């Protein structure tokens, strides 16, 4: 087995594993959409908003920037589930407003922060050249 085959068999570059992470990250989006299903226009807008960070992560992965894409999707996944748990446990009447703002936070703050962590890890794992 050549070194190139070993690199290609890496779970980081596995499209199936990344798509599975995307599906897991879509769970909170579906829950938020269902929670707002009494107003179909708002629900459709929520679905589009929650899908944006997932689409960005997919595009980063397709650009072969695997670690930043994994950092983005894992950060978004963890934060999204945190938001859903927070809304479910809250007795506040305005807790579901988190569903409106979470896609913005995921797209502007959480996802890019995860991608930066992925870039940092990629830089640490890059072989040092001795020239």
N, C-alpha and C positions, 0 to 999 in steps of 0.2 A: 504494500500500500504506500503510495507516494505521499509526500507532505501536503500536496495540493488536495488530495482526496481526504486527508484527515481534517484539513481546514473546512472543506465543504460539508463534512459530516457533523460539524459543530452545531450544537443545539441553538446557539445564538443566531445562526443563519438559517435555521429551519423555518420555512414558510408556514408549515402546519402548526408549529408551536406558536408562532406569532399570530396566526389567524385565530387560534384558540384563545389567546390572550385578548384579542379584539372582541371576540364573542363574549368573554367574561366581562370585559369593560362595558359592553353594551347593556348588560343587565340593569344597572341603575338608570340608564336612559329609558328603558322600557317601563321600569317601575314609575319613574317620574311622569312619563306619558300617560300611563294608566291612572295615576293619581289625579291628573288634570283632564281626564277623558270627558268630563261633563261639558267642556268647551273644546270642540274639535279643532278650532283654529289655533288656540293656545297650545293644545296637545301636539299639533303638527309642527308648530314653531319650536316647541321644546325638543321634539325629536330631531329636528334639523340642528338645533343648537348643541344638543348633546352629541350628535354625530360628528361635528366639526373637529374636535380634538382627536377623535378616532381616525378620521380621514387624514389628518395631518400626520399622525403616527404611521399610518399605512404608506403615505407618500415618502416619508423619511426612510422607511424600511425598503421601499422599492428603489430608492436612490442608493442602496447598498451601504447605508450608514446604520449598521445593525445595532451597535450599542446605544447611540443616541435614541434610536427608535424604541428600543427596549426600555430605556430610562423614561422616555415620554409615556409609553403605554402603562408601565407599572406605576408611575406616579399618579397618572389620571385614574387608573383602576383603584388604587388604594384611597385616593381622595374621594372618588365618587361613592364608593361603598361607605366611607365615613359620613358623607352627607346624607345618604339614605338612612343609615342607622340613627343619625342625629335627628332627622325629621320624624322617624318612627317613634323614637323615645320621648320626643318633646311634647309637652302638654300645651305649648304655645299655639295660639291660633295663626300666627304668622310664620310658623316654621316651614311651611311648604314654599315660602318665598326663596328658600335655599335652592329649590329646584330651578328657579328662574336665573339665579346668579351663578350657580355651579358651572354651567358650560362656559361662561365668560372667564371664571377663575381658572378652569381647566385649560382654556385656550391661551390665556395671557400670562398666567403665573405658574401654575402647577406643571403643565406639560413642558414648557421651556426650561423650568428648573430641573426636571427629570432628565431632559435631553442634555443639559449642561453637565449633570453628574455622569451621564453615559459618555460624553466626550472626555471628561476627566479620566474616567476608567479606561477608555480606549487609549488615551495618551500614556497612562501608566503601563498598559499592557504592550504598547508598541516596542518592538525590539530596538535596543540601542545600537546605533551604528558607530563603529570605531574607525573614524577616518582621520 
